[in-house]
C-alpha cells in the first residue's frame, strides 16, 4: 500500500526546526523570510517554493532539489487522488 506523502513543511518543522530547538520566529529570521510565511509552510498551508528550497539549501538544510522534489511528490499525490477529467489519450501514443 502506498502511503500519502507528508507535506514537506511538516518535515521541515519536525526534523529541522524542532530538532534544532528553534522556534518559527528564529528559523524565519535565519532564512530571511517573514514569520507568517514560514508558519504557513510548516503548518501545511503553503508550498515550499523554489525560492524557499534554495533558502533552505543555503542555510545548510539539504538541497533545493530535495525540497522541491518533496513538494512535487506531495502535490502530485493530491492531484492524482482527486483525478483529472475531460482528458483523451493522444492517438498512437503508448500508455505509461
C-alpha positions as CSV (number, residue, x, y, z in Angstrom):
1,X,0.0,0.0,0.0
2,X,1.3,3.4,-1.0
3,X,1.0,6.0,1.8
4,X,0.3,9.6,1.1
5,X,3.5,11.7,1.3
6,X,3.8,14.1,4.2
7,X,3.7,17.8,3.5
8,X,7.4,18.9,3.3
9,X,6.6,21.7,5.7
10,X,5.9,19.0,8.4
11,X,9.3,17.5,7.7
12,X,10.9,21.0,8.0
13,X,9.1,21.7,11.2
14,X,9.8,18.3,12.9
15,X,13.1,17.2,11.5
16,X,14.8,20.6,11.3
17,X,13.2,23.4,13.3
18,X,12.1,21.4,16.3
19,X,15.2,19.1,16.1
20,X,17.4,22.2,16.4
21,X,15.4,23.6,19.3
22,X,14.4,26.6,17.2
23,X,11.0,28.3,17.0
24,X,9.4,29.5,13.9
25,X,10.4,33.1,14.5
26,X,14.1,32.2,14.9
27,X,14.0,29.9,11.8
28,X,12.3,32.6,9.7
29,X,14.9,35.2,10.7
30,X,17.7,32.8,9.8
31,X,16.1,32.0,6.4
32,X,15.4,35.7,5.8
33,X,11.7,35.4,5.4
34,X,8.7,36.7,7.3
35,X,7.5,34.6,10.2
36,X,3.9,34.3,8.7
37,X,5.5,33.0,5.5
38,X,7.4,30.2,7.3
39,X,4.5,29.5,9.6
40,X,2.2,28.8,6.6
41,X,4.8,26.4,5.2
42,X,5.4,24.4,8.4
43,X,1.7,24.1,9.0
44,X,1.0,22.8,5.5
45,X,-0.9,25.8,4.4
46,X,1.6,26.9,1.7
47,X,4.0,25.0,-0.6
48,X,7.8,25.1,-0.3
49,X,8.5,27.4,-3.2
50,X,11.7,27.1,-5.3
51,X,13.0,30.2,-3.5
52,X,12.3,28.7,-0.1
53,X,14.0,25.5,-1.3
54,X,17.1,27.5,-2.2
55,X,17.0,29.4,1.1
56,X,16.9,26.0,2.9
57,X,19.8,24.8,0.9
58,X,21.8,28.0,1.6
59,X,21.1,27.5,5.3
60,X,22.6,24.0,5.1
61,X,19.4,22.0,5.3
62,X,19.6,19.6,2.4
63,X,19.5,20.5,-1.3
64,X,17.0,22.7,-3.1
65,X,16.3,19.8,-5.4
66,X,15.3,17.6,-2.4
67,X,12.9,20.1,-1.0
68,X,11.4,20.8,-4.5
69,X,11.1,17.0,-5.1
70,X,9.3,16.5,-1.8
71,X,6.9,19.3,-2.6
72,X,6.3,17.9,-6.1
73,X,5.6,14.4,-4.8
74,X,3.1,15.8,-2.3
75,X,1.4,17.9,-4.9
76,X,1.2,15.1,-7.5
77,X,-0.3,12.7,-4.9
78,X,-3.0,15.2,-4.1
79,X,-3.9,15.8,-7.8
80,X,-3.8,12.0,-8.5
81,X,-6.1,11.4,-5.6
82,X,-8.8,13.7,-7.0
83,X,-8.1,12.8,-10.6
84,X,-8.2,14.8,-13.8
85,X,-11.2,14.9,-16.1
86,X,-12.1,15.5,-19.7
87,X,-8.7,14.2,-20.9
88,X,-8.4,12.0,-24.0
89,X,-5.4,9.9,-24.9
90,X,-3.4,11.2,-27.9
91,X,-3.8,8.7,-30.8
92,X,-0.8,6.5,-31.4
93,X,0.8,7.2,-28.0
94,X,1.6,4.2,-25.9
95,X,0.4,4.1,-22.3
96,X,2.6,4.8,-19.4
